[in-house]
Amino acid sequence: MQYNDEDILKRVRRIEIKTRGLSDEIFAGKYHTAFRGRGMSFSEVREYRPGDDVRDIDWNVTARAHRAHVKVYEEERELTMMLLVDVSPSRMFGTEELTKKNLITEIAATLAFSAAKNNDKVGCILFSDHIEKFIPPKKGRSHILMIIRELVSFTPSGKGTNISEALRYLVGVNKKRATTFLLSDFINSEADMPKLEDALKIASAKHDIMAIRVFDKCDEHLPDVGIIEVEDAESGERSWLDTSSRRVREFWAQQYAERNTAMASLLTHNRVDMAEVATDGDYVKELIKMFKKR
């Protein structure tokens, strides 16, 4: 769907009004303190004390000294949030009031305004099966509104989804540690899956990454509406499904569950927390739940 400038400005304004208020709820509750090592730079090494985080142990110094030592960090004044946003065609799907694109845009805007309240820089990487656009991190309301405008109006050239490309690009353009949100429906290219584990391992070692999976209820469970034609938004492949068949519905649900379980396991293995948000769900609740786990 194409929007003219007036339509885009109206939508951006509506999103700003809604998400600035929601960002107060997230920021006041959990955003500022949620991230392990977020915005921290190495300062010194000292002996381990009871209560120290074992993840901060410096194993090289510990081995040499024969006593446990931990790395001490100090907070940096300027912090950075990066939004890695999937703009592939599958985001256009939605059977509820919001499409996955609408939901991703609202979540990204809420997070960006939350970062702005903390005086953080915000940057954005739009990706499909390649990097579509990079918006360097900056501060300020006008910058955030520009990001929202891109999320509303951007038309991708790619047809698939390669999450590993976005992660590799993130590592290349952000040398300093960044709080990073990966927003996608995680319908990733099968060809990209072997590359994704390595990309996650490298990126999560350099940045604090959280995944936000958006989905529609019909992604998970086919409704019983008889014989329908379905089209893969990214491959263009079409097929007919008899949704009145319980076997067909069960197979659909099983395939979806297996893909999600594999992706969740991969993220967990690489220390990436994930929130799952339905197009008819409460994303503020799910974000706060994710922050509480950190």
C-alpha positions as CSV (number, residue, x, y, z in Angstrom):
1,M,0.0,0.0,0.0
2,Q,1.3,3.4,-1.0
3,Y,0.9,6.5,1.3
4,N,1.1,10.1,0.3
5,D,3.0,12.6,2.4
6,E,-0.1,13.7,4.3
7,D,-1.1,10.1,5.1
8,I,2.4,9.4,6.4
9,L,2.5,12.5,8.6
10,K,-0.9,11.6,10.1
11,R,0.1,8.1,10.9
12,V,3.4,9.2,12.4
13,R,1.6,11.7,14.6
14,R,-0.9,9.0,15.8
15,I,1.9,6.6,16.6
16,E,3.9,9.3,18.4
17,I,0.9,10.3,20.6
18,K,0.2,6.6,21.5
19,T,3.7,5.4,22.0
20,R,5.1,8.4,23.9
21,G,2.6,7.7,26.6
22,L,3.4,4.0,26.6
23,S,7.1,4.7,26.8
24,D,6.5,6.4,30.2
25,E,5.2,3.1,31.5
26,I,8.1,1.1,30.2
27,F,10.8,3.7,31.1
28,A,9.5,4.4,34.6
29,G,9.3,0.7,35.3
30,K,12.1,-1.3,33.7
31,Y,14.0,0.2,30.8
32,H,16.7,2.1,32.8
33,T,17.9,-0.9,34.9
34,A,17.0,-3.9,32.7
35,F,20.2,-4.5,30.8
36,R,23.2,-6.4,32.0
37,G,26.3,-4.5,31.4
38,R,24.4,-2.0,29.3
39,G,26.4,1.1,28.4
40,M,29.3,0.0,30.5
41,S,33.0,0.3,29.8
42,F,35.8,-1.7,31.4
43,S,37.5,0.1,34.3
44,E,39.6,-2.4,36.4
45,V,40.0,-5.9,37.8
46,R,39.6,-6.7,41.5
47,E,39.2,-9.8,43.7
48,Y,35.8,-11.5,43.7
49,R,33.5,-10.6,46.6
50,P,30.4,-12.5,47.7
51,G,27.4,-11.2,45.7
52,D,29.4,-10.3,42.6
53,D,28.0,-11.4,39.3
54,V,29.8,-14.6,38.2
55,R,29.4,-13.4,34.6
56,D,31.9,-10.7,35.4
57,I,34.7,-13.1,36.4
58,D,37.9,-12.5,34.5
59,W,39.1,-16.1,34.0
60,N,42.5,-15.2,32.6
61,V,43.4,-13.1,35.7
62,T,41.8,-15.7,38.0
63,A,44.0,-18.5,36.5
64,R,47.2,-16.4,37.0
65,A,46.4,-15.2,40.5
66,H,44.8,-18.5,41.7
67,R,42.0,-16.5,43.2
68,A,38.8,-15.3,41.6
69,H,38.8,-11.8,40.1
70,V,36.0,-9.9,38.4
71,K,36.0,-7.1,35.9
72,V,34.7,-3.8,37.1
73,Y,32.8,-1.5,34.8
74,E,31.8,2.1,34.9
75,E,28.7,3.7,33.2
76,E,29.3,5.5,30.0
77,R,27.6,8.9,29.6
78,E,26.3,8.3,26.1
79,L,24.5,5.1,25.4
80,T,23.1,3.7,22.2
81,M,20.0,1.7,21.3
82,M,19.8,-0.1,18.0
83,L,16.6,-1.2,16.4
84,L,17.0,-4.1,13.9
85,V,13.7,-4.2,12.1
86,D,12.5,-6.9,9.7
87,V,10.8,-5.2,6.7
88,S,10.3,-8.4,4.6
89,P,6.9,-9.0,3.0
90,S,5.7,-11.4,5.6
91,R,5.3,-8.4,8.0
92,M,2.2,-7.3,6.0
93,F,0.1,-10.2,7.3
94,G,-2.4,-9.7,10.0
95,T,-6.0,-11.0,10.7
96,E,-6.6,-8.8,13.6
97,E,-6.8,-5.0,13.9
98,L,-3.0,-4.6,13.5
99,T,-0.8,-6.2,10.9
100,K,2.7,-7.4,12.0
101,K,4.1,-4.3,10.4
102,N,1.8,-2.0,12.4
103,L,2.8,-3.9,15.6
104,I,6.5,-3.7,14.9
105,T,6.3,0.0,14.2
106,E,4.5,0.7,17.5
107,I,6.9,-1.4,19.5
108,A,9.9,0.3,17.8
109,A,8.5,3.7,18.5
110,T,7.8,2.9,22.1
111,L,11.3,1.7,22.7
112,A,12.8,4.7,20.9
113,F,10.9,7.2,23.0
114,S,11.9,5.2,26.1
115,A,15.6,5.6,25.1
116,A,15.1,9.3,24.4
117,K,13.9,9.8,27.9
118,N,17.2,8.3,29.1
119,N,19.0,10.7,26.7
120,D,20.2,7.7,24.7
121,K,21.1,7.7,21.0
122,V,18.8,5.6,18.8
123,G,19.8,4.0,15.4
124,C,17.9,1.7,13.1
125,I,18.8,-1.1,10.6
126,L,16.0,-2.1,8.2
127,F,16.6,-5.5,6.7
128,S,15.0,-8.2,4.5
129,D,17.2,-10.7,2.8
130,H,19.8,-7.9,2.7
131,I,20.4,-4.6,4.4
132,E,17.7,-2.2,3.1
133,K,18.6,0.9,5.1
134,F,20.9,2.1,7.9
135,I,19.9,5.1,10.1
136,P,22.9,6.1,12.2
137,P,22.3,6.6,16.0
138,K,21.4,10.1,17.0
139,K,19.4,11.8,19.8
140,G,16.3,13.9,19.7
141,R,12.6,13.8,18.9
142,S,13.0,14.8,15.3
143,H,15.4,11.9,14.7
144,I,12.9,9.4,16.3
145,L,10.1,10.7,14.2
146,M,12.2,10.2,11.1
147,I,12.8,6.6,12.1
148,I,9.0,6.1,12.6
149,R,8.3,7.7,9.2
150,E,10.7,5.2,7.6
151,L,9.0,2.3,9.4
152,V,5.6,3.5,8.1
153,S,6.5,4.3,4.5
154,F,9.5,2.2,3.6
155,T,9.1,-0.3,0.7
156,P,11.7,-3.0,0.7
157,S,13.4,-4.4,-2.4
158,G,14.1,-7.8,-0.9
159,K,11.6,-10.6,-0.8
160,G,13.0,-12.9,1.9
161,T,14.5,-12.7,5.5
162,N,18.1,-13.2,6.4
163,I,18.5,-12.3,10.1
164,S,22.2,-13.1,10.0
165,E,22.8,-10.2,7.5
166,A,21.4,-7.7,10.0
167,L,23.5,-9.1,12.9
168,R,26.7,-9.0,10.9
169,Y,26.0,-5.4,9.8
170,L,25.3,-4.4,13.4
171,V,28.7,-5.7,14.4
172,G,30.4,-3.9,11.6
173,V,28.8,-0.4,12.1
174,N,28.6,-0.4,15.9
175,K,32.0,-0.7,17.6
176,K,30.7,0.3,21.0
177,R,28.3,-1.9,22.9
178,A,24.7,-1.2,22.1
179,T,21.4,-2.2,23.6
180,T,19.8,-3.9,20.6
181,F,16.2,-5.0,19.8
182,L,15.7,-7.4,17.0
183,L,12.1,-7.1,15.8
184,S,10.8,-9.7,13.4
185,D,8.3,-12.5,12.9
186,F,11.4,-14.8,12.7
187,I,10.2,-16.5,9.5
188,N,13.8,-16.7,8.5
189,S,15.2,-18.1,5.2
190,E,16.1,-21.8,5.5
191,A,19.3,-21.1,3.6
192,D,20.2,-18.5,6.2
193,M,19.8,-20.8,9.3
194,P,23.3,-22.3,9.2
195,K,24.8,-18.8,9.2
196,L,22.5,-17.5,11.9
197,E,24.1,-19.3,14.8
198,D,27.6,-17.9,14.1
199,A,26.1,-14.4,13.6
200,L,24.2,-14.6,16.9
201,K,27.3,-15.8,18.7
202,I,29.5,-12.9,17.5
203,A,26.8,-10.2,17.8
204,S,25.6,-11.2,21.3
205,A,29.2,-11.2,22.6
206,K,29.6,-7.5,21.5
207,H,26.1,-6.2,22.1
208,D,23.2,-6.7,24.5
209,I,20.5,-8.2,22.2
210,M,16.9,-8.8,22.8
211,A,14.5,-10.5,20.4
212,I,10.9,-9.5,19.9
213,R,8.9,-12.0,17.9
214,V,5.6,-10.7,16.4
215,F,3.0,-13.1,15.2
216,D,-0.6,-13.5,14.2
217,K,-2.8,-16.2,15.6
218,C,-3.3,-17.6,12.1
219,D,0.5,-18.1,11.8
220,E,0.0,-20.7,14.6
221,H,-3.4,-22.2,14.0
222,L,-5.4,-22.4,10.8
223,P,-9.1,-21.6,11.2
224,D,-11.6,-24.1,9.9
225,V,-12.9,-22.2,6.9
226,G,-12.9,-24.9,4.2
227,I,-10.6,-25.0,1.1
228,I,-8.5,-21.8,0.7
229,E,-5.6,-20.7,-1.4
230,V,-2.6,-19.4,0.5
231,E,0.4,-17.6,-0.7
232,D,3.9,-17.4,0.8
233,A,4.5,-13.7,1.1
234,E,8.3,-14.1,0.6
235,S,8.6,-16.8,-2.0
236,G,5.4,-16.1,-3.8
237,E,4.5,-19.8,-3.9
238,R,0.8,-20.6,-3.8
239,S,-1.0,-23.7,-2.7
240,W,-4.5,-24.9,-1.8
241,L,-5.3,-26.1,1.8
242,D,-8.3,-27.9,3.0
243,T,-8.6,-26.2,6.4
244,S,-11.6,-28.4,7.3
245,S,-9.2,-31.3,7.6
246,R,-8.0,-31.8,11.2
247,R,-4.9,-33.5,9.9
248,V,-4.0,-30.4,7.8
249,R,-4.6,-28.0,10.7
250,E,-2.6,-30.2,13.1
251,F,0.3,-30.5,10.6
252,W,0.3,-26.7,10.1
253,A,0.4,-26.1,13.9
254,Q,3.2,-28.8,14.3
255,Q,5.4,-27.3,11.6
256,Y,5.0,-23.8,13.1
257,A,5.7,-25.0,16.7
258,E,8.9,-26.9,15.5
259,R,10.3,-23.8,13.8
260,N,9.6,-21.6,16.8
261,T,11.1,-24.1,19.2
262,A,14.3,-24.3,17.1
263,M,14.6,-20.5,16.9
264,A,13.9,-20.0,20.6
265,S,16.5,-22.6,21.5
266,L,19.1,-20.9,19.2
267,L,18.4,-17.5,20.8
268,T,18.6,-18.9,24.4
269,H,21.8,-20.7,23.6
270,N,23.3,-17.4,22.6
271,R,22.0,-15.5,25.6
272,V,19.3,-13.6,23.7
273,D,16.1,-13.0,25.7
274,M,12.9,-13.0,23.7
275,A,9.4,-11.5,24.0
276,E,6.6,-12.9,21.9
277,V,3.8,-10.5,21.0
278,A,0.6,-11.4,19.1
279,T,-1.1,-8.9,16.8
280,D,-4.0,-8.9,19.2
281,G,-1.8,-8.9,22.3
282,D,-0.5,-6.4,24.9
283,Y,3.1,-5.7,23.8
284,V,3.8,-3.4,26.8
285,K,3.0,-6.2,29.2
286,E,5.2,-8.6,27.2
287,L,8.1,-6.1,27.1
288,I,8.0,-5.5,30.8
289,K,7.9,-9.2,31.4
290,M,11.1,-9.6,29.4
291,F,12.8,-6.8,31.2
292,K,11.9,-8.3,34.6
293,K,13.8,-11.5,33.7
294,R,17.0,-9.6,33.2
